[in-house]
Amino acid sequence: MFKHTQIQRLMFLFAIAGLFAVTADFACLEEVCADSSTAAFTSREQVLQHRIETLDQALARSEIRLTESQRTTLKTNGQLFGMVKLDRPIKHPNGTVEMPKGWLPEIPAGHPWGQNLTPADDAFYSYVEERIIKPNLFDESNPDHVKAIDAYLKKANSNNPHFVGWTYAGGKTECPKKMADAEGTRAPDAM
């Protein structure tokens, strides 16, 4: 039979195993996944390639000249939607951003990105990467964006550039480990 101390040790081990299981499942919530990541961008030059495009830049790129009536409307309203093919976000003179449909998916309820994040939060760095840089929304005239990019680049170039790489999707997202652990599946590296 087991002694009292052996039973306590077993209970402790089961508790630790349960804690790891709960933590792993939290990192793989429906529509949410987290995994260790490193910064995809390590220099300001790389980030600047993902600046938001202004209406003037989009018009020039599309070789569109505004009519007098359109220029008047733009001057009066500060925006003139529908002038260029939306293949990326466009910032209008009044600061309004015109975005392609579905360009930036809604953040699921309960996702860490739904909070006010600071560089002290593990979700901050993936938020900056996935919600500002990659979708071409970095706005150099926005002081919050500049501070966020500065903190991101500081982390990217630090001795410990790793952070929790939170993701999301419109449908159900599964962490690679959770998919590999499911019945009837193989580990991704075994394929």
C-alpha positions in Angstrom: 0.0 0.0 0.0 0.9 3.6 -0.4 2.2 5.6 2.5 0.7 9.0 3.4 3.7 10.9 1.9 3.6 8.9 -1.3 -0.1 9.8 -1.7 0.7 13.4 -1.1 3.4 13.3 -3.7 1.1 11.7 -6.3 -1.6 14.3 -5.6 1.0 17.0 -6.1 2.2 15.6 -9.4 -1.4 15.2 -10.6 -2.1 18.8 -9.6 1.0 20.1 -11.5 0.0 18.0 -14.6 -3.5 19.5 -14.4 -2.1 23.0 -14.2 0.0 22.4 -17.4 -3.0 21.0 -19.2 -5.1 24.0 -18.3 -2.4 26.4 -19.3 -1.9 24.6 -22.7 -5.7 24.7 -23.3 -5.9 28.4 -22.5 -3.2 29.0 -25.1 -5.4 27.1 -27.6 -8.9 28.6 -27.1 -11.3 28.5 -30.0 -10.4 31.2 -32.4 -7.2 32.0 -30.4 -3.8 30.5 -30.5 -0.5 31.4 -28.9 2.9 30.1 -29.5 6.4 31.4 -29.0 7.5 33.8 -31.7 10.2 36.2 -32.7 9.7 39.5 -34.4 9.2 39.4 -38.1 10.6 42.9 -38.4 13.8 44.1 -36.9 14.5 47.5 -38.5 12.6 50.7 -38.9 13.2 50.4 -42.7 11.3 47.1 -42.7 8.4 48.6 -40.8 8.3 51.7 -43.0 7.6 49.4 -46.0 4.2 48.8 -44.3 3.2 52.4 -43.8 -0.4 53.3 -44.5 -0.8 54.8 -47.9 -2.3 58.3 -48.2 -5.0 59.1 -50.7 -2.5 61.2 -52.7 -0.1 58.3 -52.9 -2.9 55.9 -53.9 -4.1 58.3 -56.6 -0.6 58.7 -58.0 0.0 55.0 -57.9 -3.3 54.4 -59.7 -2.6 57.3 -62.1 -5.9 58.9 -61.3 -6.4 62.6 -61.7 -9.3 64.2 -59.8 -11.8 66.4 -61.5 -12.5 69.9 -60.2 -15.7 68.7 -58.6 -13.9 65.9 -56.9 -11.1 68.2 -55.6 -13.8 70.5 -54.2 -15.5 67.6 -52.4 -12.2 66.4 -51.1 -11.3 69.9 -49.8 -14.8 70.3 -48.2 -15.1 66.8 -46.7 -11.5 65.8 -46.2 -12.2 62.4 -47.7 -13.2 61.0 -51.0 -14.0 57.3 -50.8 -14.1 54.9 -53.8 -11.6 56.7 -55.9 -9.0 53.9 -56.1 -9.1 50.2 -56.1 -8.8 49.2 -52.5 -6.0 46.6 -52.3 -4.7 48.1 -49.1 -5.8 50.7 -46.5 -5.9 54.3 -47.6 -5.7 57.3 -45.2 -7.7 60.3 -46.3 -6.7 63.9 -45.5 -9.1 64.1 -42.6 -7.5 61.0 -41.0 -10.3 58.6 -42.0 -9.0 55.2 -43.1 -10.7 53.5 -46.0 -10.1 49.7 -45.8 -10.8 46.8 -48.1 -13.7 44.7 -46.9 -12.4 42.0 -44.4 -8.9 43.5 -44.3 -8.7 43.5 -40.5 -10.8 40.8 -38.9 -12.6 41.5 -35.7 -10.8 40.6 -32.5 -12.7 37.6 -30.9 -14.3 38.1 -27.5 -11.9 37.3 -24.7 -8.8 37.6 -26.9 -5.8 39.3 -25.2 -5.7 41.9 -28.0 -9.1 43.2 -26.7 -7.3 44.8 -23.7 -5.4 48.1 -23.5 -1.9 46.7 -24.0 1.5 48.0 -23.0 5.0 46.6 -23.7 4.7 44.8 -20.3 1.9 42.6 -21.7 2.9 39.4 -23.6 0.2 40.1 -26.3 1.6 43.6 -27.1 4.2 42.5 -29.6 2.1 40.2 -31.6 -0.7 42.9 -31.6 1.8 45.5 -33.1 3.0 43.0 -35.7 -0.4 41.6 -36.7 -2.7 44.6 -36.3 -0.4 47.5 -37.2 2.6 46.5 -39.3 1.5 43.5 -41.4 -1.9 45.0 -42.4 -0.1 48.1 -43.7 -1.6 50.4 -41.1 1.5 52.0 -39.5 0.9 55.7 -39.4 4.0 57.8 -38.8 1.9 60.8 -37.8 0.2 58.8 -35.0 2.3 59.1 -31.8 0.8 55.9 -30.3 1.9 54.0 -33.4 5.4 55.4 -33.2 5.7 54.5 -29.5 4.4 51.0 -30.2 6.9 50.5 -33.1 9.7 51.8 -31.0 8.9 49.3 -28.2 8.4 46.5 -30.7 11.8 47.2 -32.4 13.5 47.4 -29.0 12.2 43.9 -28.1 13.0 42.6 -31.6 16.7 43.7 -31.2 17.1 42.7 -27.5 18.9 39.7 -26.0 15.5 38.1 -25.6 13.5 38.8 -28.8 10.9 36.1 -28.1 7.3 36.9 -27.3 4.0 35.1 -27.2 2.7 35.1 -30.8 -1.0 35.4 -30.4 -3.1 34.9 -33.5 -6.8 34.8 -34.4 -9.0 33.8 -37.3 -12.6 34.3 -38.4 -13.3 30.7 -37.8 -11.9 28.2 -35.4 -8.1 28.2 -35.0 -6.2 25.3 -33.5 -2.7 25.4 -32.2 -0.4 23.1 -34.1 0.2 21.0 -30.9 -3.5 20.6 -30.2 -4.0 19.5 -33.8 -1.1 17.0 -33.5 -2.5 15.6 -30.2 -6.0 15.1 -31.6 -7.0 11.5 -32.3 -6.1 10.4 -35.9 -3.6 13.1 -36.6 0.1 13.2 -37.0 2.6 15.7 -35.8 3.3 18.4 -38.4 7.0 17.4 -38.7 6.0 13.8 -39.3 4.2 14.7 -42.5 
